[in-house]
Amino acid sequence: MKNFEYTLDMWDVKGQIRAKRALEIAAAGGHNIIMIGAPGSGKSMLAKRLTGILPPMSESEIIETTKIYSIAGELSERVPIIINRPFRDPHHTSTTSSIIGGGRTPKPGEISLANNGVLFLDEFTEFDRVVIESLREPLEEKRISITRSLGKMEFPAKLIFIAACNPCV
C-alpha cells in the first residue's frame, strides 16, 4: 500500500544536526525522548517529522491500528483504513480520560490512538500532573487497562513518546 499524501520530511529541516541525530536514535530503538529548548527553536517541527523516518507499518500493524481507530469512531469513508504511522498531538488542556482512555463504555484515548506511531505532548510541563503520572505504566507496559463498572478493557500502547517543553527562566 502506498501513501500519496505529503508527509513532513526531515530533509526540510536545515541545521539541527544533534536534534535530528537524537530523533534518528529514538526512531531506530523505539526510545522515548524529551526536547527542552527556547520557544521557536524547532522542537515541534522536529517532532512532527519523526513518523517520516519510521519504517512503514506492517500488515499486522495496519490491522491493529485500524481496529483501534474503528473502536474510537475515528474512521470515515475518506479514511477507511490507517496505513500511516499515527502522530497524535493532544493539547495541554486535555483531560486524563482523553489521553488515557475511558468513559462509561471504555474507549481508546490518545495513548492508544498513537499505537504503532508517535504521541507528542508539547508544552509538557503545562499538562495536569495526574495526566503525566498516568502515562508511566502504559509507557512501561506497552498497554493500557481501563476498568469500569461495565467491565475491563485493554488497549495497546506501543508508541514512541515525545515531550517538549521550554526551559525554566
BAMI-847035 format. One line per field, with one value per residue: residue number from 1; residue in one letter; y, z, x of N, C-alpha, C in turn. Coordinates in nm, 3 decimals. Layout:
BAMI-847035
i <- (NUM, ...)
aa <- (A, ...)
n_yy <- (Y, ...)
n_zz <- (Z, ...)
n_xx <- (X, ...)
ca_yy <- (Y, ...)
ca_zz <- (Z, ...)
ca_xx <- (X, ...)
c_yy <- (Y, ...)
c_zz <- (Z, ...)
c_xx <- (X, ...)
//
This chain:
BAMI-847035
i <- (1, 2, 3, 4, 5, 6, 7, 8, 9, 10, 11, 12, 13, 14, 15, 16, 17, 18, 19, 20, 21, 22, 23, 24, 25, 26, 27, 28, 29, 30, 31, 32, 33, 34, 35, 36, 37, 38, 39, 40, 41, 42, 43, 44, 45, 46, 47, 48, 49, 50, 51, 52, 53, 54, 55, 56, 57, 58, 59, 60, 61, 62, 63, 64, 65, 66, 67, 68, 69, 70, 71, 72, 73, 74, 75, 76, 77, 78, 79, 80, 81, 82, 83, 84, 85, 86, 87, 88, 89, 90, 91, 92, 93, 94, 95, 96, 97, 98, 99, 100, 101, 102, 103, 104, 105, 106, 107, 108, 109, 110, 111, 112, 113, 114, 115, 116, 117, 118, 119, 120, 121, 122, 123, 124, 125, 126, 127, 128, 129, 130, 131, 132, 133, 134, 135, 136, 137, 138, 139, 140, 141, 142, 143, 144, 145, 146, 147, 148, 149, 150, 151, 152, 153, 154, 155, 156, 157, 158, 159, 160, 161, 162, 163, 164, 165, 166, 167, 168, 169)
aa <- (M, K, N, F, E, Y, T, L, D, M, W, D, V, K, G, Q, I, R, A, K, R, A, L, E, I, A, A, A, G, G, H, N, I, I, M, I, G, A, P, G, S, G, K, S, M, L, A, K, R, L, T, G, I, L, P, P, M, S, E, S, E, I, I, E, T, T, K, I, Y, S, I, A, G, E, L, S, E, R, V, P, I, I, I, N, R, P, F, R, D, P, H, H, T, S, T, T, S, S, I, I, G, G, G, R, T, P, K, P, G, E, I, S, L, A, N, N, G, V, L, F, L, D, E, F, T, E, F, D, R, V, V, I, E, S, L, R, E, P, L, E, E, K, R, I, S, I, T, R, S, L, G, K, M, E, F, P, A, K, L, I, F, I, A, A, C, N, P, C, V)
n_yy <- (-0.118, 0.218, 0.549, 0.848, 1.096, 1.402, 1.385, 1.517, 1.587, 1.503, 1.606, 1.862, 2.015, 2.247, 2.256, 2.187, 1.950, 1.783, 1.746, 1.621, 1.387, 1.275, 1.218, 1.031, 0.820, 0.767, 0.685, 0.457, 0.285, 0.280, 0.452, 0.673, 1.032, 1.354, 1.694, 1.994, 2.335, 2.676, 2.879, 2.850, 2.721, 2.490, 2.247, 2.133, 2.123, 1.937, 1.709, 1.651, 1.541, 1.292, 1.053, 1.028, 0.916, 0.670, 0.316, 0.181, 0.075, -0.264, -0.525, -0.642, -0.442, -0.236, -0.343, -0.372, -0.104, 0.017, -0.116, -0.005, 0.265, 0.228, 0.134, 0.364, 0.530, 0.681, 0.640, 0.693, 0.740, 0.868, 0.808, 0.501, 0.311, 0.282, 0.353, 0.485, 0.562, 0.668, 1.006, 1.170, 1.457, 1.587, 1.865, 2.066, 2.109, 1.887, 1.626, 1.368, 1.130, 1.166, 1.141, 0.895, 0.724, 0.598, 0.662, 0.590, 0.353, 0.205, 0.367, 0.396, 0.617, 0.899, 0.782, 0.520, 0.562, 0.653, 0.426, 0.220, 0.439, 0.781, 0.968, 1.292, 1.530, 1.851, 2.146, 2.018, 2.049, 2.191, 2.019, 1.854, 1.725, 1.473, 1.360, 1.337, 1.161, 0.939, 0.837, 0.682, 0.392, 0.279, 0.345, 0.194, -0.070, -0.102, -0.115, -0.035, -0.056, -0.027, 0.000, -0.025, -0.006, -0.155, -0.334, -0.453, -0.317, -0.360, -0.193, -0.157, 0.010, 0.071, 0.274, 0.565, 0.806, 1.150, 1.435, 1.786, 2.091, 2.422, 2.569, 2.643, 2.979)
n_zz <- (0.000, -0.081, 0.023, -0.080, 0.021, 0.126, 0.343, 0.628, 0.609, 0.721, 0.574, 0.518, 0.726, 0.822, 0.943, 1.295, 1.364, 1.585, 1.720, 1.521, 1.494, 1.748, 1.731, 1.525, 1.653, 1.857, 1.696, 1.570, 1.786, 1.916, 2.129, 2.391, 2.413, 2.533, 2.457, 2.523, 2.499, 2.385, 2.304, 1.968, 1.875, 1.726, 1.822, 1.806, 1.528, 1.459, 1.600, 1.468, 1.237, 1.290, 1.237, 0.969, 0.942, 1.046, 0.990, 0.731, 0.824, 0.913, 0.779, 0.990, 1.184, 1.059, 1.055, 1.334, 1.423, 1.271, 1.378, 1.637, 1.579, 1.464, 1.681, 1.834, 1.680, 1.477, 1.208, 0.862, 0.549, 0.388, 0.516, 0.551, 0.642, 0.832, 0.723, 0.759, 1.003, 1.311, 1.430, 1.712, 1.876, 2.132, 2.300, 2.573, 2.758, 2.765, 2.902, 3.154, 3.088, 2.812, 2.722, 2.831, 2.798, 2.834, 2.984, 3.015, 2.871, 2.804, 2.590, 2.353, 2.428, 2.355, 2.393, 2.306, 2.050, 1.937, 1.905, 1.756, 1.648, 1.710, 2.007, 2.093, 2.328, 2.356, 2.522, 2.769, 3.051, 3.113, 3.116, 3.315, 3.635, 3.707, 3.458, 3.351, 3.537, 3.495, 3.260, 3.299, 3.361, 3.124, 2.929, 3.013, 3.018, 2.766, 2.708, 2.797, 3.061, 3.129, 3.369, 3.436, 3.564, 3.385, 3.290, 3.204, 2.989, 2.761, 2.590, 2.329, 2.360, 2.217, 2.140, 2.041, 2.260, 2.277, 2.444, 2.482, 2.599, 2.736, 2.872, 3.224, 3.338)
n_xx <- (0.084, 0.051, 0.117, -0.014, -0.024, 0.130, 0.398, 0.557, 0.900, 1.224, 1.429, 1.357, 1.441, 1.673, 2.001, 2.020, 2.155, 2.234, 1.989, 1.836, 1.985, 1.945, 1.670, 1.676, 1.807, 1.621, 1.405, 1.513, 1.558, 1.316, 1.282, 1.174, 1.161, 1.266, 1.247, 1.402, 1.395, 1.428, 1.137, 1.031, 1.256, 1.242, 1.143, 0.879, 0.851, 1.049, 0.959, 0.718, 0.809, 0.906, 0.758, 0.803, 1.056, 1.032, 0.993, 0.771, 0.439, 0.372, 0.160, 0.014, 0.039, -0.101, -0.361, -0.406, -0.387, -0.592, -0.814, -0.820, -0.874, -1.122, -1.279, -1.269, -1.420, -1.309, -1.276, -1.363, -1.543, -1.362, -1.123, -1.082, -0.909, -0.611, -0.303, -0.070, 0.180, 0.055, 0.041, -0.004, -0.112, -0.209, -0.371, -0.245, -0.443, -0.596, -0.800, -0.752, -0.892, -0.922, -0.663, -0.568, -0.783, -1.116, -1.433, -1.786, -1.852, -1.563, -1.335, -1.068, -0.796, -0.579, -0.328, -0.357, -0.452, -0.223, -0.083, 0.164, 0.282, 0.348, 0.326, 0.292, 0.357, 0.337, 0.451, 0.487, 0.517, 0.292, 0.081, -0.165, -0.078, -0.179, -0.236, 0.022, 0.141, -0.019, 0.072, 0.298, 0.279, 0.144, 0.339, 0.555, 0.451, 0.345, 0.078, -0.261, -0.484, -0.825, -1.062, -1.400, -1.738, -1.885, -1.705, -1.372, -1.132, -0.867, -0.617, -0.374, -0.053, 0.184, 0.426, 0.616, 0.709, 0.713, 0.813, 0.797, 0.927, 0.972, 1.269, 1.305, 1.295)
ca_yy <- (0.000, 0.341, 0.671, 0.955, 1.223, 1.458, 1.373, 1.607, 1.517, 1.552, 1.680, 2.002, 2.082, 2.296, 2.259, 2.099, 1.821, 1.700, 1.712, 1.522, 1.261, 1.221, 1.161, 0.909, 0.716, 0.734, 0.609, 0.326, 0.200, 0.291, 0.519, 0.797, 1.144, 1.485, 1.804, 2.117, 2.444, 2.804, 2.885, 2.877, 2.656, 2.380, 2.121, 2.079, 2.096, 1.811, 1.600, 1.620, 1.472, 1.161, 0.943, 1.019, 0.835, 0.536, 0.226, 0.167, -0.023, -0.398, -0.554, -0.664, -0.311, -0.163, -0.400, -0.338, 0.041, 0.043, -0.163, 0.093, 0.382, 0.188, 0.133, 0.503, 0.603, 0.778, 0.606, 0.754, 0.698, 0.926, 0.736, 0.376, 0.227, 0.360, 0.292, 0.561, 0.563, 0.781, 1.113, 1.231, 1.580, 1.647, 1.994, 2.051, 2.117, 1.760, 1.557, 1.237, 1.027, 1.182, 1.092, 0.754, 0.650, 0.580, 0.686, 0.486, 0.237, 0.245, 0.391, 0.429, 0.757, 0.939, 0.691, 0.403, 0.610, 0.669, 0.293, 0.199, 0.569, 0.879, 1.055, 1.414, 1.623, 1.980, 2.219, 1.905, 2.092, 2.251, 1.913, 1.825, 1.627, 1.342, 1.311, 1.299, 1.042, 0.825, 0.788, 0.595, 0.249, 0.240, 0.355, 0.081, -0.198, -0.101, -0.138, 0.040, -0.124, 0.064, -0.076, 0.046, -0.096, -0.243, -0.432, -0.411, -0.316, -0.342, -0.142, -0.150, 0.143, 0.059, 0.401, 0.649, 0.922, 1.271, 1.550, 1.908, 2.200, 2.532, 2.568, 2.740, 3.103)
ca_zz <- (0.000, -0.091, 0.071, -0.175, 0.091, 0.161, 0.483, 0.665, 0.587, 0.796, 0.481, 0.519, 0.842, 0.800, 1.070, 1.399, 1.344, 1.706, 1.747, 1.421, 1.530, 1.865, 1.683, 1.450, 1.752, 1.919, 1.598, 1.547, 1.903, 1.977, 2.257, 2.420, 2.413, 2.574, 2.398, 2.601, 2.426, 2.381, 2.207, 1.831, 1.842, 1.633, 1.889, 1.746, 1.387, 1.453, 1.648, 1.364, 1.127, 1.334, 1.167, 0.835, 0.940, 1.095, 0.878, 0.703, 0.910, 0.859, 0.762, 1.122, 1.250, 0.993, 1.104, 1.476, 1.433, 1.215, 1.477, 1.745, 1.525, 1.445, 1.814, 1.878, 1.590, 1.404, 1.066, 0.778, 0.409, 0.336, 0.580, 0.599, 0.694, 0.874, 0.665, 0.802, 1.147, 1.370, 1.505, 1.795, 1.936, 2.210, 2.364, 2.714, 2.843, 2.752, 3.028, 3.173, 3.011, 2.668, 2.696, 2.869, 2.751, 2.939, 2.958, 3.072, 2.794, 2.776, 2.454, 2.350, 2.437, 2.268, 2.408, 2.221, 1.913, 1.891, 1.895, 1.635, 1.597, 1.799, 2.093, 2.118, 2.424, 2.352, 2.648, 2.860, 3.191, 3.129, 3.134, 3.452, 3.699, 3.701, 3.322, 3.338, 3.618, 3.439, 3.142, 3.336, 3.345, 2.984, 2.854, 3.054, 2.987, 2.625, 2.701, 2.898, 3.109, 3.180, 3.439, 3.466, 3.617, 3.277, 3.257, 3.188, 2.851, 2.748, 2.459, 2.312, 2.368, 2.170, 2.074, 2.080, 2.331, 2.269, 2.523, 2.453, 2.691, 2.740, 2.998, 3.325, 3.331)
ca_xx <- (0.000, 0.129, 0.052, 0.011, -0.029, 0.260, 0.435, 0.666, 1.025, 1.340, 1.515, 1.315, 1.500, 1.810, 2.074, 1.964, 2.222, 2.227, 1.849, 1.797, 2.052, 1.874, 1.544, 1.709, 1.836, 1.493, 1.326, 1.575, 1.545, 1.184, 1.302, 1.103, 1.256, 1.216, 1.323, 1.391, 1.458, 1.357, 1.027, 1.073, 1.383, 1.220, 1.106, 0.756, 0.881, 1.123, 0.874, 0.619, 0.875, 0.956, 0.692, 0.861, 1.178, 0.999, 0.962, 0.629, 0.372, 0.348, 0.017, -0.047, 0.030, -0.210, -0.487, -0.419, -0.412, -0.724, -0.912, -0.828, -0.944, -1.261, -1.342, -1.278, -1.509, -1.226, -1.266, -1.467, -1.533, -1.238, -1.012, -1.140, -0.802, -0.494, -0.184, 0.048, 0.201, -0.016, 0.108, -0.107, -0.060, -0.318, -0.346, -0.209, -0.562, -0.668, -0.829, -0.688, -0.962, -0.897, -0.527, -0.555, -0.899, -1.215, -1.574, -1.874, -1.806, -1.424, -1.288, -0.925, -0.755, -0.468, -0.215, -0.383, -0.462, -0.085, -0.022, 0.246, 0.325, 0.409, 0.245, 0.370, 0.298, 0.404, 0.428, 0.470, 0.503, 0.160, -0.017, -0.203, 0.009, -0.244, -0.216, 0.163, 0.164, -0.093, 0.144, 0.410, 0.254, 0.125, 0.464, 0.638, 0.387, 0.305, -0.066, -0.337, -0.606, -0.927, -1.165, -1.523, -1.841, -1.930, -1.602, -1.233, -1.084, -0.723, -0.580, -0.228, 0.008, 0.322, 0.446, 0.729, 0.658, 0.798, 0.768, 0.872, 0.896, 1.067, 1.344, 1.262, 1.373)
c_yy <- (0.124, 0.459, 0.783, 1.093, 1.271, 1.439, 1.466, 1.528, 1.583, 1.632, 1.829, 2.083, 2.119, 2.307, 2.156, 1.959, 1.731, 1.657, 1.607, 1.386, 1.195, 1.156, 1.034, 0.793, 0.671, 0.649, 0.468, 0.232, 0.201, 0.358, 0.643, 0.908, 1.270, 1.590, 1.930, 2.226, 2.567, 2.798, 2.920, 2.808, 2.532, 2.248, 2.057, 2.041, 1.961, 1.693, 1.556, 1.543, 1.331, 1.047, 0.924, 0.938, 0.697, 0.446, 0.218, 0.061, -0.156, -0.418, -0.573, -0.533, -0.228, -0.212, -0.360, -0.190, 0.076, -0.003, -0.061, 0.217, 0.352, 0.192, 0.276, 0.586, 0.706, 0.745, 0.673, 0.697, 0.748, 0.854, 0.605, 0.281, 0.316, 0.291, 0.364, 0.555, 0.687, 0.881, 1.184, 1.344, 1.648, 1.778, 1.975, 2.066, 1.988, 1.693, 1.423, 1.131, 1.044, 1.133, 0.942, 0.669, 0.637, 0.612, 0.574, 0.352, 0.272, 0.253, 0.422, 0.579, 0.781, 0.840, 0.564, 0.443, 0.634, 0.535, 0.274, 0.331, 0.654, 0.953, 1.172, 1.504, 1.749, 2.058, 2.119, 1.947, 2.157, 2.145, 1.892, 1.713, 1.486, 1.279, 1.259, 1.170, 0.919, 0.769, 0.681, 0.448, 0.209, 0.247, 0.240, -0.051, -0.212, -0.138, -0.058, -0.040, -0.021, -0.021, 0.015, -0.055, -0.194, -0.345, -0.370, -0.423, -0.295, -0.301, -0.138, -0.005, 0.131, 0.182, 0.463, 0.776, 1.035, 1.379, 1.669, 2.016, 2.307, 2.526, 2.671, 2.863, 3.165)
c_zz <- (0.000, -0.041, -0.027, -0.110, 0.120, 0.310, 0.509, 0.663, 0.664, 0.705, 0.477, 0.629, 0.812, 0.934, 1.167, 1.393, 1.466, 1.737, 1.648, 1.452, 1.650, 1.823, 1.601, 1.544, 1.820, 1.825, 1.580, 1.664, 1.968, 2.113, 2.268, 2.432, 2.466, 2.513, 2.480, 2.525, 2.426, 2.282, 2.068, 1.790, 1.755, 1.696, 1.824, 1.600, 1.373, 1.494, 1.540, 1.247, 1.165, 1.260, 1.026, 0.828, 1.002, 0.976, 0.853, 0.797, 0.837, 0.846, 0.897, 1.200, 1.191, 1.046, 1.250, 1.494, 1.381, 1.311, 1.588, 1.698, 1.501, 1.577, 1.862, 1.790, 1.506, 1.256, 0.990, 0.637, 0.347, 0.391, 0.637, 0.662, 0.727, 0.821, 0.704, 0.954, 1.206, 1.437, 1.580, 1.875, 2.018, 2.277, 2.513, 2.808, 2.837, 2.887, 3.034, 3.089, 2.860, 2.630, 2.718, 2.809, 2.866, 2.892, 3.018, 3.003, 2.749, 2.628, 2.460, 2.359, 2.343, 2.275, 2.325, 2.075, 1.852, 1.876, 1.758, 1.573, 1.707, 1.878, 2.132, 2.214, 2.427, 2.477, 2.760, 3.005, 3.218, 3.146, 3.282, 3.508, 3.691, 3.563, 3.306, 3.415, 3.561, 3.313, 3.176, 3.306, 3.199, 2.901, 2.888, 3.004, 2.840, 2.605, 2.813, 2.933, 3.169, 3.241, 3.473, 3.518, 3.512, 3.236, 3.242, 3.041, 2.854, 2.605, 2.448, 2.321, 2.333, 2.085, 2.113, 2.139, 2.320, 2.354, 2.483, 2.552, 2.681, 2.872, 3.096, 3.317, 3.469)
c_xx <- (0.088, 0.049, 0.087, 0.002, 0.113, 0.284, 0.552, 0.796, 1.138, 1.435, 1.479, 1.382, 1.644, 1.881, 2.019, 2.026, 2.208, 2.084, 1.800, 1.859, 1.983, 1.742, 1.568, 1.736, 1.707, 1.408, 1.382, 1.554, 1.409, 1.189, 1.214, 1.206, 1.187, 1.308, 1.295, 1.464, 1.370, 1.241, 1.081, 1.201, 1.366, 1.178, 0.984, 0.779, 0.952, 1.035, 0.775, 0.679, 0.923, 0.889, 0.747, 0.989, 1.155, 0.969, 0.811, 0.568, 0.357, 0.197, -0.051, -0.058, -0.083, -0.345, -0.510, -0.456, -0.552, -0.834, -0.931, -0.906, -1.091, -1.337, -1.365, -1.372, -1.436, -1.209, -1.381, -1.455, -1.403, -1.115, -1.068, -1.038, -0.682, -0.369, -0.055, 0.060, 0.133, 0.078, -0.003, -0.044, -0.169, -0.275, -0.320, -0.328, -0.644, -0.687, -0.756, -0.758, -0.943, -0.757, -0.518, -0.666, -0.998, -1.354, -1.655, -1.848, -1.665, -1.391, -1.139, -0.902, -0.638, -0.352, -0.233, -0.399, -0.323, -0.014, 0.043, 0.293, 0.385, 0.302, 0.333, 0.296, 0.384, 0.364, 0.402, 0.447, 0.367, 0.051, -0.043, -0.115, -0.049, -0.226, -0.074, 0.191, 0.095, -0.027, 0.249, 0.384, 0.230, 0.253, 0.558, 0.581, 0.347, 0.158, -0.132, -0.462, -0.700, -1.037, -1.281, -1.624, -1.891, -1.825, -1.465, -1.195, -0.934, -0.693, -0.428, -0.179, 0.157, 0.351, 0.579, 0.669, 0.759, 0.734, 0.856, 0.829, 1.005, 1.144, 1.288, 1.352, 1.384)
//
